[in-house]
Amino acid sequence: MKRFKLAIWLCPMLLWCQLYPFSLMTHVQATALLQADNSFKDAQYFVKEAGKDKAKPVKGVLSFEAERKIVRFTSKEEALEIPYNQISGMTYEKTSKPRYALGLLVAWPLLFTKSKGHYLTIQYKQPDKDGQFALIRLDKSNYQIALATAEAQTGVKVERIEER
């Protein structure tokens, strides 16, 4: 009987921890987590080359530098710096697409799954140019913290668009 009572109490607690992983953190722990490292690996910046229709993804690191007040994307091939005061808006979009090719080639149960993408678009205006934007794909393991850091560091609210 004691095991049954323990299971009745423990199951909802485990479910709660799975659904809300950050709810058990204190405010100090969450703040320390956000301030400890404002760089996010495995990001992709989409660069539009002159004369080409499609933008090519470049893998690198997205970082928010509070001291210099800039958003920086660095990689071996490209570098981008956007000062916080030039940012006019930010948009987050979650996309999903079916895995047809993988399902047909590897295993048929994959036909019923979808791959998800997390994109952050930063709209900014440089003083001597027209409005521009930077499209960055975020990693699925840290996109929530990256969005929270973007809002906290820049002071600009991130508009969220989620595909259903």
Secondary structure, DSSP 8 states (H G I E B T S, - for coil): -HHHHHHHHHHHHHHHHHH-TTTTS-HHHHHHHHHH--EEEEEEEEE--TT-SS-EEEEEEEEEETTTTEEEEE-SS-EEEEEGGGEEEEEEEEEEEE-HHHHHHT-GGGGG-EEEEEEEEEEEE-TTS-EEEEEEEE-TTTHHHHHHHHHHHH---EEEEE--
